[in-house]
């Protein structure tokens, strides 16, 4: 299996902006990068899996929720360097919007916690500016639909 730390190529992953009314699903990351921070559920795409299939699977694995992905929001480069400047993590993240089909999240897999957060409160929860940008972009796209 290819290494995620100090990889020889970028990993393709998905991030998912899950909506339930005016709330967004956030998870507290249980693993690096950004361990302990609140952000979007998601993870690596598997061979033979579509982006939407990966999005639905990752949300189910991390929170137990069943979601219906419906749109690609944007693509984000997640590149983290170590103190010596080497690339420690490199993800190409396809950010997807989805609607929740019901239920309450329960943290599983690599999520320490999961919560529904009102859209107007996400800025007080999410630390990574790219995740905030993606959430705001998804909200704009949602309003335009």
N, CA, C and O atoms as CSV, one atom per row, in Angstrom:
chain,resi,resn,atom,element,x,y,z
A,1,UNK,N,N,0.842,-1.182,0.000
A,1,UNK,CA,C,0.000,0.000,0.000
A,1,UNK,C,C,0.890,1.249,0.000
A,1,UNK,O,O,1.907,1.299,0.691
A,2,UNK,N,N,0.498,2.234,-0.770
A,2,UNK,CA,C,1.253,3.479,-0.851
A,2,UNK,C,C,1.158,4.238,0.470
A,2,UNK,O,O,0.150,4.168,1.174
A,3,UNK,N,N,2.214,4.953,0.786
A,3,UNK,CA,C,2.277,5.716,2.034
A,3,UNK,C,C,1.552,7.043,1.891
A,3,UNK,O,O,1.620,7.693,0.847
A,4,UNK,N,N,0.858,7.438,2.949
A,4,UNK,CA,C,0.223,8.761,2.979
A,4,UNK,C,C,1.194,9.810,3.504
A,4,UNK,O,O,1.167,10.960,3.064
A,5,UNK,N,N,2.053,9.419,4.443
A,5,UNK,CA,C,3.073,10.343,4.937
A,5,UNK,C,C,4.276,10.245,4.010
A,5,UNK,O,O,4.720,9.148,3.670
A,6,UNK,N,N,4.795,11.383,3.609
A,6,UNK,CA,C,5.910,11.481,2.690
A,6,UNK,C,C,5.660,10.631,1.437
A,6,UNK,O,O,6.451,9.747,1.108
A,7,UNK,N,N,4.558,10.909,0.752
A,7,UNK,CA,C,4.169,10.092,-0.401
A,7,UNK,C,C,5.050,10.369,-1.621
A,7,UNK,O,O,5.764,11.369,-1.683
A,8,UNK,N,N,4.975,9.451,-2.585
A,8,UNK,CA,C,5.693,9.662,-3.840
A,8,UNK,C,C,4.770,10.245,-4.916
A,8,UNK,O,O,5.187,10.489,-6.048
A,9,UNK,N,N,3.516,10.460,-4.539
A,9,UNK,CA,C,2.529,11.069,-5.441
A,9,UNK,C,C,1.404,11.632,-4.587
A,9,UNK,O,O,1.241,11.225,-3.436
A,10,UNK,N,N,0.623,12.564,-5.132
A,10,UNK,CA,C,-0.536,13.052,-4.379
A,10,UNK,C,C,-1.589,11.959,-4.216
A,10,UNK,O,O,-1.737,11.092,-5.078
A,11,UNK,N,N,-2.303,12.010,-3.125
A,11,UNK,CA,C,-3.463,11.154,-2.899
A,11,UNK,C,C,-4.707,11.902,-3.356
A,11,UNK,O,O,-4.829,13.106,-3.129
A,12,UNK,N,N,-5.636,11.188,-4.004
A,12,UNK,CA,C,-6.923,11.785,-4.369
A,12,UNK,C,C,-7.884,11.505,-3.233
A,12,UNK,O,O,-8.056,10.363,-2.807
A,13,UNK,N,N,-8.505,12.562,-2.754
A,13,UNK,CA,C,-9.457,12.413,-1.674
A,13,UNK,C,C,-10.698,13.240,-1.934
A,13,UNK,O,O,-10.755,14.043,-2.866
A,14,UNK,N,N,-11.690,13.025,-1.088
A,14,UNK,CA,C,-12.926,13.802,-1.156
A,14,UNK,C,C,-13.157,14.469,0.190
A,14,UNK,O,O,-12.805,13.932,1.240
A,15,UNK,N,N,-13.748,15.635,0.134
A,15,UNK,CA,C,-14.264,16.315,1.310
A,15,UNK,C,C,-15.739,16.539,1.035
A,15,UNK,O,O,-16.124,16.762,-0.113
A,16,UNK,N,N,-16.565,16.484,2.056
A,16,UNK,CA,C,-18.004,16.531,1.822
A,16,UNK,C,C,-18.663,17.597,2.698
A,16,UNK,O,O,-18.567,17.565,3.925
A,17,UNK,N,N,-19.335,18.543,2.033
A,17,UNK,CA,C,-20.152,19.538,2.725
A,17,UNK,C,C,-21.556,18.956,2.783
A,17,UNK,O,O,-22.291,18.982,1.796
A,18,UNK,N,N,-21.921,18.432,3.943
A,18,UNK,CA,C,-23.223,17.788,4.124
A,18,UNK,C,C,-24.182,18.796,4.747
A,18,UNK,O,O,-23.892,19.396,5.782
A,19,UNK,N,N,-25.319,18.965,4.101
A,19,UNK,CA,C,-26.346,19.908,4.566
A,19,UNK,C,C,-27.516,19.183,5.204
A,19,UNK,O,O,-27.924,18.110,4.758
A,20,UNK,N,N,-28.049,19.790,6.258
A,20,UNK,CA,C,-29.330,19.410,6.854
A,20,UNK,C,C,-30.005,20.734,7.184
A,20,UNK,O,O,-29.760,21.316,8.241
A,21,UNK,N,N,-30.850,21.205,6.282
A,21,UNK,CA,C,-31.452,22.522,6.458
A,21,UNK,C,C,-30.372,23.580,6.417
A,21,UNK,O,O,-29.637,23.686,5.435
A,22,UNK,N,N,-30.270,24.382,7.504
A,22,UNK,CA,C,-29.245,25.426,7.547
A,22,UNK,C,C,-28.036,24.989,8.379
A,22,UNK,O,O,-27.266,25.826,8.851
A,23,UNK,N,N,-27.876,23.688,8.555
A,23,UNK,CA,C,-26.751,23.155,9.320
A,23,UNK,C,C,-25.776,22.417,8.411
A,23,UNK,O,O,-26.152,21.861,7.379
A,24,UNK,N,N,-24.502,22.431,8.829
A,24,UNK,CA,C,-23.424,21.749,8.129
A,24,UNK,C,C,-22.844,20.700,9.074
A,24,UNK,O,O,-22.683,20.950,10.268
A,25,UNK,N,N,-22.534,19.533,8.533
A,25,UNK,CA,C,-21.921,18.470,9.319
A,25,UNK,C,C,-20.417,18.716,9.442
A,25,UNK,O,O,-19.724,18.882,8.438
A,26,UNK,N,N,-19.921,18.738,10.677
A,26,UNK,CA,C,-18.491,18.856,10.917
A,26,UNK,C,C,-18.005,17.667,11.728
A,26,UNK,O,O,-18.740,17.106,12.540
A,27,UNK,N,N,-16.753,17.295,11.493
A,27,UNK,CA,C,-16.125,16.227,12.269
A,27,UNK,C,C,-14.825,16.754,12.869
A,27,UNK,O,O,-14.148,17.601,12.286
A,28,UNK,N,N,-14.498,16.236,14.036
A,28,UNK,CA,C,-13.219,16.548,14.666
A,28,UNK,C,C,-12.250,15.447,14.253
A,28,UNK,O,O,-12.464,14.272,14.551
A,29,UNK,N,N,-11.184,15.841,13.564
A,29,UNK,CA,C,-10.260,14.875,12.979
A,29,UNK,C,C,-9.499,14.098,14.053
A,29,UNK,O,O,-8.993,14.667,15.020
A,30,UNK,N,N,-9.435,12.790,13.856
A,30,UNK,CA,C,-8.737,11.918,14.787
A,30,UNK,C,C,-7.334,11.549,14.351
A,30,UNK,O,O,-6.599,10.904,15.100
A,31,UNK,N,N,-6.949,11.955,13.133
A,31,UNK,CA,C,-5.624,11.624,12.596
A,31,UNK,C,C,-5.030,12.835,11.869
A,31,UNK,O,O,-5.758,13.736,11.453
A,32,UNK,N,N,-3.698,12.845,11.719
A,32,UNK,CA,C,-3.075,13.907,10.935
A,32,UNK,C,C,-3.462,13.784,9.458
A,32,UNK,O,O,-3.837,12.692,9.032
A,33,UNK,N,N,-3.391,14.807,8.694
A,33,UNK,CA,C,-3.057,16.173,9.110
A,33,UNK,C,C,-4.258,16.846,9.783
A,33,UNK,O,O,-5.393,16.401,9.614
A,34,UNK,N,N,-4.018,17.878,10.518
A,34,UNK,CA,C,-5.016,18.667,11.239
A,34,UNK,C,C,-5.758,17.854,12.309
A,34,UNK,O,O,-6.938,18.092,12.569
A,35,UNK,N,N,-5.068,16.907,12.917
A,35,UNK,CA,C,-5.655,16.117,13.994
A,35,UNK,C,C,-6.150,17.032,15.103
A,35,UNK,O,O,-5.452,17.962,15.507
A,36,UNK,N,N,-7.363,16.764,15.596
A,36,UNK,CA,C,-7.953,17.545,16.670
A,36,UNK,C,C,-8.711,18.772,16.205
A,36,UNK,O,O,-9.346,19.445,17.018
A,37,UNK,N,N,-8.661,19.081,14.916
A,37,UNK,CA,C,-9.378,20.236,14.382
A,37,UNK,C,C,-10.727,19.807,13.802
A,37,UNK,O,O,-10.890,18.686,13.321
A,38,UNK,N,N,-11.684,20.729,13.861
A,38,UNK,CA,C,-12.982,20.510,13.247
A,38,UNK,C,C,-12.910,20.851,11.766
A,38,UNK,O,O,-12.290,21.841,11.376
A,39,UNK,N,N,-13.543,20.032,10.951
A,39,UNK,CA,C,-13.562,20.260,9.509
A,39,UNK,C,C,-14.605,19.388,8.845
A,39,UNK,O,O,-15.528,18.892,9.491
A,40,UNK,N,N,-14.445,19.211,7.561
A,40,UNK,CA,C,-15.388,18.432,6.767
A,40,UNK,C,C,-15.039,16.953,6.808
A,40,UNK,O,O,-13.861,16.598,6.851
A,41,UNK,N,N,-16.048,16.085,6.796
A,41,UNK,CA,C,-15.755,14.661,6.680
A,41,UNK,C,C,-15.185,14.369,5.300
A,41,UNK,O,O,-15.440,15.101,4.343
A,42,UNK,N,N,-14.422,13.307,5.209
A,42,UNK,CA,C,-13.874,12.919,3.917
A,42,UNK,C,C,-12.688,12.001,4.081
A,42,UNK,O,O,-12.311,11.633,5.194
A,43,UNK,N,N,-12.109,11.638,2.958
A,43,UNK,CA,C,-10.955,10.746,2.976
A,43,UNK,C,C,-10.570,10.334,1.581
A,43,UNK,O,O,-11.033,10.910,0.597
A,44,UNK,N,N,-9.718,9.332,1.503
A,44,UNK,CA,C,-9.149,8.892,0.234
A,44,UNK,C,C,-10.159,8.118,-0.611
A,44,UNK,O,O,-10.947,7.319,-0.106
A,45,UNK,N,N,-10.105,8.382,-1.894
A,45,UNK,CA,C,-10.915,7.644,-2.861
A,45,UNK,C,C,-10.268,6.282,-3.095
A,45,UNK,O,O,-9.042,6.177,-3.154
A,46,UNK,N,N,-11.089,5.241,-3.228
A,46,UNK,CA,C,-10.599,3.891,-3.482
A,46,UNK,C,C,-10.641,3.583,-4.974
A,46,UNK,O,O,-11.442,4.151,-5.716
A,47,UNK,N,N,-9.780,2.687,-5.395
A,47,UNK,CA,C,-9.730,2.250,-6.784
A,47,UNK,C,C,-11.090,1.687,-7.200
A,47,UNK,O,O,-11.660,0.852,-6.499
A,48,UNK,N,N,-11.607,2.146,-8.342
A,48,UNK,CA,C,-12.880,1.672,-8.863
A,48,UNK,C,C,-14.090,2.395,-8.314
A,48,UNK,O,O,-15.222,2.052,-8.654
A,49,UNK,N,N,-13.874,3.386,-7.474
A,49,UNK,CA,C,-14.947,4.119,-6.818
A,49,UNK,C,C,-15.100,5.491,-7.480
A,49,UNK,O,O,-14.108,6.172,-7.742
A,50,UNK,N,N,-16.345,5.892,-7.749
A,50,UNK,CA,C,-16.560,7.243,-8.266
A,50,UNK,C,C,-16.375,8.251,-7.130
A,50,UNK,O,O,-16.337,7.876,-5.958
A,51,UNK,N,N,-16.261,9.516,-7.482
A,51,UNK,CA,C,-16.116,10.564,-6.474
A,51,UNK,C,C,-17.334,10.593,-5.555
A,51,UNK,O,O,-17.185,10.696,-4.338
A,52,UNK,N,N,-18.532,10.502,-6.123
A,52,UNK,CA,C,-19.747,10.525,-5.297
A,52,UNK,C,C,-19.842,9.279,-4.420
A,52,UNK,O,O,-20.285,9.372,-3.276
A,53,UNK,N,N,-19.438,8.115,-4.930
A,53,UNK,CA,C,-19.431,6.901,-4.106
A,53,UNK,C,C,-18.450,7.056,-2.946
A,53,UNK,O,O,-18.753,6.670,-1.817
A,54,UNK,N,N,-17.277,7.620,-3.226
A,54,UNK,CA,C,-16.285,7.840,-2.172
A,54,UNK,C,C,-16.821,8.813,-1.121
A,54,UNK,O,O,-16.629,8.604,0.077
A,55,UNK,N,N,-17.491,9.873,-1.569
A,55,UNK,CA,C,-18.054,10.854,-0.639
A,55,UNK,C,C,-19.081,10.201,0.288
A,55,UNK,O,O,-19.030,10.391,1.503
A,56,UNK,N,N,-19.999,9.440,-0.277
A,56,UNK,CA,C,-21.034,8.785,0.533
A,56,UNK,C,C,-20.417,7.769,1.495
A,56,UNK,O,O,-20.828,7.686,2.653
A,57,UNK,N,N,-19.442,7.002,1.029
A,57,UNK,CA,C,-18.799,6.004,1.886
A,57,UNK,C,C,-18.050,6.667,3.042
A,57,UNK,O,O,-18.168,6.232,4.188
A,58,UNK,N,N,-17.287,7.709,2.747
A,58,UNK,CA,C,-16.515,8.369,3.796
A,58,UNK,C,C,-17.409,8.965,4.883
A,58,UNK,O,O,-17.103,8.844,6.069
A,59,UNK,N,N,-18.508,9.605,4.490
A,59,UNK,CA,C,-19.424,10.162,5.491
A,59,UNK,C,C,-20.034,9.034,6.323
A,59,UNK,O,O,-20.144,9.160,7.542
A,60,UNK,N,N,-20.428,7.942,5.684
A,60,UNK,CA,C,-20.991,6.794,6.408
A,60,UNK,C,C,-19.960,6.224,7.387
A,60,UNK,O,O,-20.289,5.954,8.542
A,61,UNK,N,N,-18.710,6.040,6.931
A,61,UNK,CA,C,-17.675,5.471,7.794
A,61,UNK,C,C,-17.345,6.378,8.979
A,61,UNK,O,O,-17.089,5.888,10.079
A,62,UNK,N,N,-17.347,7.693,8.766
A,62,UNK,CA,C,-16.946,8.613,9.827
A,62,UNK,C,C,-18.075,9.002,10.770
A,62,UNK,O,O,-17.823,9.348,11.924
A,63,UNK,N,N,-19.333,8.950,10.289
A,63,UNK,CA,C,-20.428,9.474,11.110
A,63,UNK,C,C,-21.651,8.566,11.182
A,63,UNK,O,O,-22.539,8.808,11.999
A,64,UNK,N,N,-21.720,7.530,10.351
A,64,UNK,CA,C,-22.896,6.674,10.323
A,64,UNK,C,C,-24.061,7.241,9.540
A,64,UNK,O,O,-25.117,6.612,9.471
A,65,UNK,N,N,-23.896,8.424,8.944
A,65,UNK,CA,C,-24.985,9.064,8.191
A,65,UNK,C,C,-25.003,8.627,6.728
A,65,UNK,O,O,-23.958,8.413,6.113
A,66,UNK,N,N,-26.193,8.502,6.196
A,66,UNK,CA,C,-26.369,8.235,4.771
A,66,UNK,C,C,-26.654,9.569,4.089
A,66,UNK,O,O,-27.567,10.300,4.473
A,67,UNK,N,N,-25.849,9.866,3.068
A,67,UNK,CA,C,-25.988,11.139,2.368
A,67,UNK,C,C,-26.162,10.904,0.873
A,67,UNK,O,O,-25.838,9.840,0.345
A,68,UNK,N,N,-26.687,11.935,0.207
A,68,UNK,CA,C,-26.866,11.925,-1.246
A,68,UNK,C,C,-26.010,13.048,-1.842
A,68,UNK,O,O,-26.423,14.207,-1.828
A,69,UNK,N,N,-24.808,12.715,-2.373
A,69,UNK,CA,C,-23.999,13.734,-3.030
A,69,UNK,C,C,-24.699,14.230,-4.287
A,69,UNK,O,O,-25.344,13.455,-4.992
A,70,UNK,N,N,-24.568,15.547,-4.569
A,70,UNK,CA,C,-25.263,16.076,-5.735
A,70,UNK,C,C,-24.440,17.023,-6.593
A,70,UNK,O,O,-24.863,17.352,-7.701
A,71,UNK,N,N,-23.278,17.474,-6.123
A,71,UNK,CA,C,-22.528,18.423,-6.935
A,71,UNK,C,C,-21.076,18.475,-6.482
A,71,UNK,O,O,-20.769,18.252,-5.311
A,72,UNK,N,N,-20.181,18.775,-7.433
A,72,UNK,CA,C,-18.791,19.061,-7.102
A,72,UNK,C,C,-18.699,20.560,-6.819
A,72,UNK,O,O,-19.129,21.380,-7.630
A,73,UNK,N,N,-18.141,20.905,-5.675
A,73,UNK,CA,C,-18.033,22.311,-5.264
A,73,UNK,C,C,-16.765,22.933,-5.840
A,73,UNK,O,O,-16.822,23.977,-6.489
A,74,UNK,N,N,-15.624,22.293,-5.603
A,74,UNK,CA,C,-14.330,22.802,-6.056
A,74,UNK,C,C,-13.281,21.718,-5.830
A,74,UNK,O,O,-13.590,20.629,-5.346
A,75,UNK,N,N,-12.055,22.029,-6.182
A,75,UNK,CA,C,-10.911,21.149,-5.918
A,75,UNK,C,C,-9.908,21.934,-5.091
A,75,UNK,O,O,-9.642,23.104,-5.368
A,76,UNK,N,N,-9.347,21.279,-4.063
A,76,UNK,CA,C,-8.409,21.916,-3.143
A,76,UNK,C,C,-7.115,21.116,-3.122
A,76,UNK,O,O,-7.141,19.885,-3.111
A,77,UNK,N,N,-5.988,21.812,-3.115
A,77,UNK,CA,C,-4.695,21.174,-2.917
A,77,UNK,C,C,-4.360,21.249,-1.441
A,77,UNK,O,O,-4.175,22.339,-0.899
A,78,UNK,N,N,-4.280,20.104,-0.789
A,78,UNK,CA,C,-3.889,20.036,0.611
A,78,UNK,C,C,-2.459,19.544,0.698
A,78,UNK,O,O,-2.204,18.342,0.625
A,79,UNK,N,N,-1.520,20.474,0.854
A,79,UNK,CA,C,-0.098,20.119,0.886
A,79,UNK,C,C,0.483,20.617,2.204
A,79,UNK,O,O,0.433,21.810,2.502
A,80,UNK,N,N,1.033,19.698,2.987
A,80,UNK,CA,C,1.648,20.041,4.267
A,80,UNK,C,C,3.130,19.713,4.208
A,80,UNK,O,O,3.519,18.622,3.792
A,81,UNK,N,N,3.950,20.660,4.625
A,81,UNK,CA,C,5.399,20.459,4.677
A,81,UNK,C,C,5.840,20.262,6.129
A,81,UNK,O,O,5.254,20.825,7.053
A,82,UNK,N,N,6.881,19.456,6.306
A,82,UNK,CA,C,7.431,19.302,7.650
A,82,UNK,C,C,8.385,20.456,7.941
A,82,UNK,O,O,8.552,21.342,7.104
A,83,UNK,N,N,9.010,20.457,9.113
A,83,UNK,CA,C,9.872,21.566,9.515
A,83,UNK,C,C,11.106,21.716,8.627
A,83,UNK,O,O,11.708,22.789,8.578
A,84,UNK,N,N,11.483,20.649,7.928
A,84,UNK,CA,C,12.634,20.716,7.018
A,84,UNK,C,C,12.228,21.131,5.604
A,84,UNK,O,O,13.083,21.311,4.737
A,85,UNK,N,N,10.911,21.281,5.375
A,85,UNK,CA,C,10.430,21.701,4.064
A,85,UNK,C,C,10.009,20.568,3.147
A,85,UNK,O,O,9.534,20.823,2.040
A,86,UNK,N,N,10.169,19.319,3.580
A,86,UNK,CA,C,9.752,18.181,2.757
A,86,UNK,C,C,8.228,18.055,2.776
A,86,UNK,O,O,7.581,18.438,3.751
A,87,UNK,N,N,7.666,17.523,1.705
A,87,UNK,CA,C,6.219,17.318,1.638
A,87,UNK,C,C,5.864,16.111,2.498
A,87,UNK,O,O,6.210,14.973,2.181
A,88,UNK,N,N,5.159,16.394,3.606
A,88,UNK,CA,C,4.747,15.334,4.527
A,88,UNK,C,C,3.428,14.707,4.093
A,88,UNK,O,O,3.251,13.492,4.183
A,89,UNK,N,N,2.492,15.549,3.617
A,89,UNK,CA,C,1.201,15.088,3.108
A,89,UNK,C,C,0.886,15.883,1.851
A,89,UNK,O,O,1.177,17.076,1.767
A,90,UNK,N,N,0.286,15.206,0.872
A,90,UNK,CA,C,-0.167,15.895,-0.337
A,90,UNK,C,C,-1.456,15.218,-0.806
A,90,UNK,O,O,-1.452,14.076,-1.265
A,91,UNK,N,N,-2.557,15.961,-0.675
A,91,UNK,CA,C,-3.867,15.485,-1.104
A,91,UNK,C,C,-4.429,16.428,-2.163
A,91,UNK,O,O,-4.347,17.648,-2.024
A,92,UNK,N,N,-4.990,15.864,-3.208
A,92,UNK,CA,C,-5.833,16.608,-4.132
A,92,UNK,C,C,-7.248,16.262,-3.715
A,92,UNK,O,O,-7.698,15.130,-3.893
A,93,UNK,N,N,-7.954,17.249,-3.154
A,93,UNK,CA,C,-9.271,17.015,-2.560
A,93,UNK,C,C,-10.379,17.527,-3.467
A,93,UNK,O,O,-10.432,18.713,-3.795
A,94,UNK,N,N,-11.248,16.633,-3.862
A,94,UNK,CA,C,-12.427,16.992,-4.634
A,94,UNK,C,C,-13.540,17.227,-3.617
A,94,UNK,O,O,-13.996,16.298,-2.951
A,95,UNK,N,N,-13.966,18.471,-3.509
A,95,UNK,CA,C,-14.960,18.851,-2.515
A,95,UNK,C,C,-16.352,18.720,-3.112
A,95,UNK,O,O,-16.634,19.271,-4.176
A,96,UNK,N,N,-17.221,17.988,-2.425
A,96,UNK,CA,C,-18.544,17.612,-2.905
A,96,UNK,C,C,-19.612,18.131,-1.952
A,96,UNK,O,O,-19.405,18.162,-0.739
A,97,UNK,N,N,-20.748,18.535,-2.496
A,97,UNK,CA,C,-21.909,18.908,-1.678
A,97,UNK,C,C,-22.862,17.718,-1.626
A,97,UNK,O,O,-23.011,16.984,-2.603
A,98,UNK,N,N,-23.505,17.540,-0.471
A,98,UNK,CA,C,-24.437,16.426,-0.291
A,98,UNK,C,C,-25.539,16.824,0.673
A,98,UNK,O,O,-25.367,17.718,1.502
A,99,UNK,N,N,-26.660,16.156,0.555
A,99,UNK,CA,C,-27.760,16.318,1.496
A,99,UNK,C,C,-27.825,15.092,2.389
A,99,UNK,O,O,-27.616,13.967,1.935
A,100,UNK,N,N,-28.116,15.320,3.667
A,100,UNK,CA,C,-28.288,14.219,4.608
A,100,UNK,C,C,-29.671,13.628,4.413
A,100,UNK,O,O,-30.646,14.353,4.215
A,101,UNK,N,N,-29.747,12.302,4.472
A,101,UNK,CA,C,-31.034,11.636,4.321
A,101,UNK,C,C,-31.679,11.327,5.666
A,101,UNK,O,O,-32.690,10.628,5.731
A,102,UNK,N,N,-31.081,11.860,6.756
A,102,UNK,CA,C,-31.670,11.687,8.075
A,102,UNK,C,C,-30.689,11.124,9.075
A,102,UNK,O,O,-29.678,10.523,8.712
A,103,UNK,N,N,-31.005,11.328,10.343
A,103,UNK,CA,C,-30.205,10.750,11.407
A,103,UNK,C,C,-29.321,11.744,12.113
A,103,UNK,O,O,-29.188,12.898,11.704
A,104,UNK,N,N,-28.720,11.268,13.185
A,104,UNK,CA,C,-27.774,12.058,13.967
A,104,UNK,C,C,-26.396,11.428,13.815
A,104,UNK,O,O,-26.271,10.204,13.823
A,105,UNK,N,N,-25.365,12.251,13.678
A,105,UNK,CA,C,-24.023,11.703,13.479
A,105,UNK,C,C,-23.464,11.078,14.748
A,105,UNK,O,O,-23.705,11.553,15.858
A,106,UNK,N,N,-22.718,10.010,14.557
A,106,UNK,CA,C,-22.021,9.349,15.641
A,106,UNK,C,C,-20.582,9.139,15.167
A,106,UNK,O,O,-20.364,8.476,14.153
A,107,UNK,N,N,-19.599,9.690,15.878
A,107,UNK,CA,C,-18.216,9.594,15.401
A,107,UNK,C,C,-17.729,8.151,15.333
A,107,UNK,O,O,-17.887,7.374,16.274
A,108,UNK,N,N,-17.134,7.818,14.192
A,108,UNK,CA,C,-16.612,6.484,13.952
A,108,UNK,C,C,-15.312,6.616,13.170
A,108,UNK,O,O,-14.915,7.730,12.829
A,109,UNK,N,N,-14.650,5.521,12.884
A,109,UNK,CA,C,-13.452,5.465,12.066
A,109,UNK,C,C,-12.424,6.471,12.572
A,109,UNK,O,O,-11.983,6.352,13.715
A,110,UNK,N,N,-12.021,7.462,11.765
A,110,UNK,CA,C,-10.989,8.397,12.205
A,110,UNK,C,C,-11.545,9.745,12.672
A,110,UNK,O,O,-10.807,10.728,12.738
A,111,UNK,N,N,-12.836,9.795,12.995
A,111,UNK,CA,C,-13.436,11.016,13.541
A,111,UNK,C,C,-13.537,10.892,15.062
A,111,UNK,O,O,-14.066,9.906,15.574
A,112,UNK,N,N,-13.028,11.896,15.781
A,112,UNK,CA,C,-13.141,11.912,17.252
A,112,UNK,C,C,-14.523,12.353,17.709
A,112,UNK,O,O,-15.013,11.923,18.753
A,113,UNK,N,N,-15.145,13.220,16.912
A,113,UNK,CA,C,-16.465,13.751,17.246
A,113,UNK,C,C,-17.129,14.195,15.951
A,113,UNK,O,O,-16.462,14.424,14.942
A,114,UNK,N,N,-18.445,14.314,15.994
A,114,UNK,CA,C,-19.212,14.788,14.837
A,114,UNK,C,C,-20.371,15.621,15.353
A,114,UNK,O,O,-20.960,15.312,16.389
A,115,UNK,N,N,-20.699,16.694,14.610
A,115,UNK,CA,C,-21.760,17.585,15.078
A,115,UNK,C,C,-22.384,18.333,13.917
A,115,UNK,O,O,-21.726,18.639,12.922
A,116,UNK,N,N,-23.681,18.624,14.068
A,116,UNK,CA,C,-24.356,19.554,13.164
A,116,UNK,C,C,-24.115,20.956,13.697
A,116,UNK,O,O,-24.330,21.223,14.879
A,117,UNK,N,N,-23.670,21.847,12.830
A,117,UNK,CA,C,-23.370,23.219,13.226
A,117,UNK,C,C,-24.138,24.159,12.308
A,117,UNK,O,O,-24.122,24.005,11.087
A,118,UNK,N,N,-24.809,25.130,12.908
A,118,UNK,CA,C,-25.510,26.123,12.084
A,118,UNK,C,C,-24.523,26.810,11.159
A,118,UNK,O,O,-23.398,27.117,11.556
A,119,UNK,N,N,-24.944,27.050,9.928
A,119,UNK,CA,C,-24.072,27.670,8.934
A,119,UNK,C,C,-23.456,28.971,9.451
A,119,UNK,O,O,-22.281,29.240,9.202
A,120,UNK,N,N,-24.229,29.767,10.160
A,120,UNK,CA,C,-23.701,31.047,10.646
A,120,UNK,C,C,-22.726,30.894,11.816
A,120,UNK,O,O,-22.203,31.891,12.312
A,121,UNK,N,N,-22.476,29.663,12.261
A,121,UNK,CA,C,-21.541,29.404,13.359
A,121,UNK,C,C,-20.272,28.656,12.922
A,121,UNK,O,O,-19.368,28.462,13.734
A,122,UNK,N,N,-20.193,28.232,11.649
A,122,UNK,CA,C,-19.058,27.389,11.236
A,122,UNK,C,C,-17.713,28.078,11.431
A,122,UNK,O,O,-16.714,27.414,11.707
A,123,UNK,N,N,-17.677,29.392,11.291
A,123,UNK,CA,C,-16.415,30.114,11.422
A,123,UNK,C,C,-15.825,29.985,12.821
A,123,UNK,O,O,-14.607,30.066,12.983
A,124,UNK,N,N,-16.662,29.785,13.827
A,124,UNK,CA,C,-16.160,29.627,15.190
A,124,UNK,C,C,-15.665,28.203,15.458
A,124,UNK,O,O,-15.004,27.963,16.469
A,125,UNK,N,N,-15.972,27.267,14.575
A,125,UNK,CA,C,-15.576,25.870,14.742
A,125,UNK,C,C,-14.377,25.481,13.881
A,125,UNK,O,O,-13.465,24.799,14.348
A,126,UNK,N,N,-14.385,25.916,12.628
A,126,UNK,CA,C,-13.422,25.435,11.628
A,126,UNK,C,C,-12.180,26.325,11.613
A,126,UNK,O,O,-12.282,27.546,11.494
A,127,UNK,N,N,-11.008,25.700,11.734
A,127,UNK,CA,C,-9.750,26.453,11.771
A,127,UNK,C,C,-9.096,26.612,10.396
A,127,UNK,O,O,-8.512,27.659,10.116
A,128,UNK,N,N,-9.183,25.591,9.532
A,128,UNK,CA,C,-8.485,25.633,8.254
A,128,UNK,C,C,-9.254,26.531,7.291
A,128,UNK,O,O,-10.411,26.256,6.973
A,129,UNK,N,N,-8.618,27.596,6.830
A,129,UNK,CA,C,-9.276,28.558,5.945
A,129,UNK,C,C,-9.821,27.927,4.670
A,129,UNK,O,O,-10.849,28.366,4.156
A,130,UNK,N,N,-9.148,26.908,4.156
A,130,UNK,CA,C,-9.629,26.253,2.935
A,130,UNK,C,C,-10.977,25.567,3.169
A,130,UNK,O,O,-11.849,25.599,2.300
A,131,UNK,N,N,-11.149,24.952,4.333
A,131,UNK,CA,C,-12.442,24.326,4.635
A,131,UNK,C,C,-13.538,25.378,4.737
A,131,UNK,O,O,-14.652,25.172,4.257
A,132,UNK,N,N,-13.220,26.499,5.360
A,132,UNK,CA,C,-14.198,27.587,5.443
A,132,UNK,C,C,-14.564,28.091,4.050
A,132,UNK,O,O,-15.737,28.310,3.749
A,133,UNK,N,N,-13.557,28.271,3.210
A,133,UNK,CA,C,-13.800,28.735,1.839
A,133,UNK,C,C,-14.712,27.770,1.090
A,133,UNK,O,O,-15.617,28.197,0.373
A,134,UNK,N,N,-14.475,26.482,1.253
A,134,UNK,CA,C,-15.282,25.456,0.579
A,134,UNK,C,C,-16.725,25.494,1.085
A,134,UNK,O,O,-17.660,25.416,0.289
A,135,UNK,N,N,-16.910,25.612,2.390
A,135,UNK,CA,C,-18.259,25.670,2.957
A,135,UNK,C,C,-19.010,26.888,2.426
A,135,UNK,O,O,-20.175,26.782,2.042
A,136,UNK,N,N,-18.350,28.037,2.403
A,136,UNK,CA,C,-18.995,29.257,1.895
A,136,UNK,C,C,-19.310,29.139,0.408
A,136,UNK,O,O,-20.372,29.576,-0.037
A,137,UNK,N,N,-18.401,28.554,-0.359
A,137,UNK,CA,C,-18.640,28.355,-1.782
A,137,UNK,C,C,-19.819,27.402,-2.002
A,137,UNK,O,O,-20.654,27.643,-2.874
A,138,UNK,N,N,-19.890,26.324,-1.218
A,138,UNK,CA,C,-21.009,25.387,-1.323
A,138,UNK,C,C,-22.331,26.071,-0.992
A,138,UNK,O,O,-23.354,25.794,-1.618
A,139,UNK,N,N,-22.306,26.964,-0.006
A,139,UNK,CA,C,-23.532,27.701,0.362
A,139,UNK,C,C,-23.967,28.616,-0.777
A,139,UNK,O,O,-25.157,28.711,-1.078
A,140,UNK,N,N,-23.001,29.296,-1.417
A,140,UNK,CA,C,-23.331,30.151,-2.564
A,140,UNK,C,C,-23.946,29.343,-3.704
A,140,UNK,O,O,-24.944,29.744,-4.302
A,141,UNK,N,N,-23.334,28.205,-3.990
A,141,UNK,CA,C,-23.852,27.342,-5.062
A,141,UNK,C,C,-25.251,26.824,-4.717
A,141,UNK,O,O,-26.120,26.713,-5.581
A,142,UNK,N,N,-25.441,26.514,-3.451
A,142,UNK,CA,C,-26.737,26.010,-2.996
A,142,UNK,C,C,-27.822,27.067,-3.158
A,142,UNK,O,O,-28.935,26.754,-3.583
A,143,UNK,N,N,-27.506,28.319,-2.822
A,143,UNK,CA,C,-28.471,29.415,-2.988
A,143,UNK,C,C,-28.817,29.648,-4.454
A,143,UNK,O,O,-29.942,30.028,-4.778
A,144,UNK,N,N,-27.850,29.421,-5.337
A,144,UNK,CA,C,-28.049,29.654,-6.769
A,144,UNK,C,C,-28.893,28.558,-7.434
A,144,UNK,O,O,-29.402,28.744,-8.538
A,145,UNK,N,N,-29.034,27.424,-6.758
A,145,UNK,CA,C,-29.791,26.286,-7.343
A,145,UNK,C,C,-31.240,26.567,-7.398
A,145,UNK,O,O,-32.015,25.728,-7.856
